């Protein structure tokens, strides 16, 4: 009985820790999504469900296939970016966000910017991709959720010209 209680306590703590990380990202977005200093993009799970129902034949655009192929496996996208006090926001986010539940995928230092790609992986698929950019000129936090294929996400960012998306090309280059 003592072992069962210990096992349950550890399980509850690890689950609540995962939710705390998701809450740290969500809280940061909620705090700044209406702040005029930020550019904010939020694509809801409902939008991805709607895109999943479309076929390339429904849209008269040759690039639509790329978007639809990626969108069918995604469930959410949030982006916050600013060029005002970028290092301050980068430090604030890092202070609230524990990376213990995420595996570093790639770290890049490029022209005075630190770029981090972190993944939450389970059962051999990536459930969340977090990209953090902090430098002299910009701060970006991006979170993709769903069943993620890194190469497809990079192509989607390129097609949609997502803020901060040019950094995702670095992932594609490494694969």
C-alpha positions in Angstrom: 0.0 0.0 0.0 2.9 2.3 0.8 4.4 1.7 -2.6 1.2 2.3 -4.3 0.8 5.6 -2.6 4.3 6.6 -3.5 3.8 5.6 -7.1 0.5 7.6 -7.3 2.2 10.6 -5.7 5.1 10.6 -8.2 2.7 10.1 -11.1 0.5 13.0 -10.0 3.5 15.3 -9.5 5.0 14.5 -12.9 1.6 15.1 -14.6 1.1 18.4 -12.8 4.7 19.4 -13.7 3.8 18.9 -17.4 0.7 20.9 -17.0 2.6 23.6 -15.2 4.9 23.9 -18.2 2.0 24.2 -20.6 0.5 26.7 -18.2 3.8 28.7 -18.2 3.6 29.0 -22.0 -0.2 29.7 -21.9 0.3 32.3 -19.1 3.0 34.1 -20.9 0.8 34.3 -24.0 -2.2 35.5 -22.0 -0.2 38.1 -20.3 1.2 39.7 -23.5 -1.3 38.8 -26.3 -3.1 42.1 -26.0 0.1 44.1 -25.5 0.7 46.5 -28.4 4.5 45.9 -28.3 3.9 42.3 -29.5 2.9 40.7 -32.7 0.7 37.8 -31.8 -0.5 34.8 -33.8 -2.9 32.2 -32.4 -4.3 29.5 -34.5 -6.9 27.5 -32.6 -7.3 23.7 -32.7 -10.7 24.4 -34.3 -9.0 26.1 -37.3 -6.7 23.1 -37.8 -9.7 20.8 -37.7 -11.3 22.8 -40.4 -8.2 22.7 -42.5 -8.0 19.0 -42.1 -11.3 18.6 -43.9 -10.1 20.4 -47.0 -8.4 18.7 -49.9 -5.9 20.3 -52.3 -8.7 20.1 -55.0 -10.8 22.4 -52.9 -8.3 25.3 -53.2 -6.9 26.7 -56.4 -3.4 27.2 -55.1 -0.4 24.9 -55.8 1.1 25.7 -52.4 -2.1 24.6 -50.6 -1.0 21.0 -50.5 2.0 21.9 -48.3 -0.2 23.8 -45.9 -2.8 21.0 -45.8 -0.3 18.2 -45.3 1.2 19.9 -42.3 -2.1 21.2 -40.9 -3.7 17.8 -40.7 -1.4 16.8 -37.9 -1.3 20.0 -36.0 -3.6 21.0 -33.1 -2.4 24.5 -32.2 0.1 27.3 -33.0 1.0 30.3 -30.8 3.5 32.9 -31.7 4.5 36.0 -29.7 7.3 38.3 -31.1 8.6 41.8 -30.3 11.5 44.0 -31.1 11.0 46.1 -28.0 13.1 45.0 -25.0 13.7 41.6 -26.5 16.4 40.5 -24.0 14.2 41.5 -21.1 11.3 39.3 -22.4 13.6 36.5 -23.2 14.9 36.5 -19.6 11.4 36.8 -18.2 10.2 33.8 -20.2 13.2 31.7 -19.3 12.7 32.4 -15.6 9.1 31.1 -15.8 9.6 28.2 -18.2 11.4 25.2 -16.9 12.9 23.1 -19.7 13.0 19.9 -17.6 10.0 18.4 -19.5 11.5 19.3 -22.9 14.4 17.9 -24.8 16.7 20.3 -26.5 16.6 19.6 -30.2 19.0 22.3 -31.4 20.7 25.4 -30.0 22.0 28.1 -32.3 23.8 31.3 -31.6 23.5 33.4 -34.8 24.4 37.1 -35.1 23.9 37.9 -31.5 20.7 35.8 -31.1 20.2 32.7 -29.1 17.8 30.3 -30.8 16.5 27.2 -28.9 14.4 24.4 -30.3 12.8 22.2 -27.6 10.5 19.3 -28.1 8.1 17.3 -25.9 8.3 13.8 -27.3 6.2 10.8 -26.4 5.8 7.4 -28.1 8.2 8.4 -30.9 6.4 11.5 -32.0 6.8 15.1 -31.2 3.8 16.5 -29.3 5.1 20.0 -29.0 7.8 22.1 -30.6 8.9 25.2 -28.8 11.2 27.8 -30.4 12.7 30.6 -28.4 14.6 33.4 -29.9 16.3 36.1 -27.8 18.7 38.7 -29.1 19.4 42.3 -29.5 16.8 42.8 -32.2 14.0 40.4 -31.4 12.2 38.0 -29.0 10.1 35.2 -30.3 8.3 32.4 -28.6 6.6 29.9 -30.8 4.7 26.8 -29.8 3.4 24.1 -32.2 1.3 21.3 -30.8 0.1 18.1 -32.4 1.8 15.3 -34.2 4.8 17.2 -35.5 7.1 16.6 -38.5 9.9 19.1 -38.3 10.5 19.3 -42.0 6.8 19.9 -42.7 6.6 22.6 -40.0 9.5 24.5 -41.6 7.8 24.4 -45.0 4.5 25.6 -43.4 6.3 28.5 -41.7 7.9 29.4 -45.0 4.6 29.3 -47.0 2.7 31.3 -44.5 5.5 33.8 -43.7 5.0 33.3 -40.0 6.7 35.8 -37.7 10.0 34.2 -36.6 9.5 31.4 -39.1 12.8 32.1 -40.8 14.5 30.5 -37.7 12.6 27.2 -38.4 14.6 26.9 -41.6 17.6 26.1 -39.5 15.9 22.9 -38.4 15.3 21.9 -41.9 18.9 22.6 -42.8 20.1 20.2 -40.1 17.9 17.3 -41.2 
